[in-house]
Amino acid sequence: MRKVRVVGFSAVLGAGKLALTEGQAIPRVEAGLLAPTTREGIYEVTGPVEFKCGETFGYDGDFSPVLLEDIAPLKVADQVEADAAAAAKAVTDARITELEALGDAITEDELAELNNLLSE
């Protein structure tokens, strides 16, 4: 069973076994999309099960090329998220440095407006 995280908008699984938390499993079992197995926390997919971006779960099934666009092994997903956060911080820091270098070339109101845009 491989730990994966949804990195696309969502991922839909139609077969395989899943390791889920109780919170993830209960609504899907009640909807008839999962069947409990003899192992606690492990469920057999019986219907299309959708996961939203950011959800983490164990998966024992086939990884189709389409599915690989939407999910990633947990370690890879963690690294991608860390790299994206570092890149965003570097861009923000560089922009702030540029604004600070402008100094008197822009008004305080313009600087405040630009800083507000950067913080959104």
C-alpha positions in Angstrom: 0.0 0.0 0.0 1.5 3.3 -1.1 0.8 6.6 0.7 -0.3 9.2 -1.8 -1.7 12.7 -1.9 -4.0 14.3 -4.4 -2.1 17.1 -6.2 -4.6 17.8 -8.9 -8.0 19.4 -8.4 -9.4 16.0 -7.5 -8.8 12.3 -8.2 -11.3 9.6 -8.9 -10.5 5.9 -8.1 -12.6 3.1 -9.5 -10.8 0.1 -8.2 -8.3 -1.1 -5.7 -7.9 -1.0 -1.9 -7.6 2.1 0.2 -6.3 2.9 3.6 -8.4 5.7 5.0 -9.1 7.5 8.2 -12.5 7.0 9.8 -13.5 10.5 8.7 -12.6 9.7 5.1 -14.2 6.3 5.1 -17.6 6.7 6.8 -19.3 8.9 4.2 -18.0 6.8 1.4 -19.0 3.5 3.0 -22.5 5.0 3.7 -22.7 6.0 0.0 -21.9 2.5 -1.0 -18.6 3.4 -2.7 -16.4 1.4 -0.3 -16.7 -2.0 1.4 -14.8 -2.7 4.6 -12.2 -5.5 4.5 -11.1 -7.8 7.2 -8.2 -5.4 8.0 -9.1 -2.3 10.1 -8.9 0.9 8.1 -8.6 -0.9 4.7 -11.5 -0.6 2.2 -12.3 -2.2 -1.2 -13.4 0.3 -3.8 -16.9 -0.6 -5.0 -17.8 2.6 -6.9 -16.0 5.7 -8.1 -14.4 7.3 -5.1 -13.4 11.0 -5.4 -10.8 12.7 -3.3 -10.2 16.5 -3.3 -6.8 18.2 -3.6 -4.6 17.7 -0.6 -6.2 14.5 0.7 -3.8 11.8 1.7 -4.5 8.1 1.8 -3.0 4.7 1.2 -3.7 3.1 -2.3 -3.1 -0.4 -3.5 -4.2 -0.4 -7.1 -3.2 0.4 -10.6 -1.7 3.8 -11.4 -3.0 4.8 -14.8 -1.3 7.7 -16.7 -4.4 9.8 -16.1 -4.4 9.0 -12.3 -0.7 9.9 -12.1 -1.6 13.4 -13.2 -3.7 13.9 -10.1 -1.9 11.9 -7.3 1.7 11.7 -6.2 3.6 9.6 -3.7 3.5 11.4 -0.3 7.3 12.1 -0.3 7.1 13.6 -3.8 4.0 15.7 -3.0 5.7 17.0 0.2 8.8 18.0 -1.8 6.8 19.7 -4.6 4.8 21.7 -2.0 8.0 22.7 -0.2 9.7 23.7 -3.5 6.6 25.8 -4.5 6.5 27.5 -1.2 10.2 28.3 -1.4 9.8 29.7 -4.9 6.9 31.9 -3.9 8.8 33.2 -1.0 11.8 34.0 -3.2 9.6 35.9 -5.7 8.0 37.9 -2.9 11.3 38.6 -1.2 12.8 39.8 -4.5 9.8 42.0 -5.2 10.0 43.5 -1.7 13.7 44.2 -2.2 12.9 46.0 -5.5 10.3 48.1 -3.8 12.6 49.0 -1.0 15.3 50.0 -3.5 12.9 52.4 -5.2 12.7 54.3 -1.9 11.5 57.8 -2.6 10.7 57.1 -6.2 7.2 56.0 -5.2 4.8 57.4 -2.7 4.0 55.7 0.6 0.4 55.0 -0.6 1.7 53.4 -3.8 4.1 51.2 -1.7 1.3 50.2 0.6 -0.9 49.3 -2.3 1.9 47.2 -3.9 2.6 45.4 -0.6 -1.2 44.7 -0.2 -1.2 43.1 -3.7 1.9 41.0 -2.8 0.3 39.7 0.4 -2.8 38.4 -1.4 
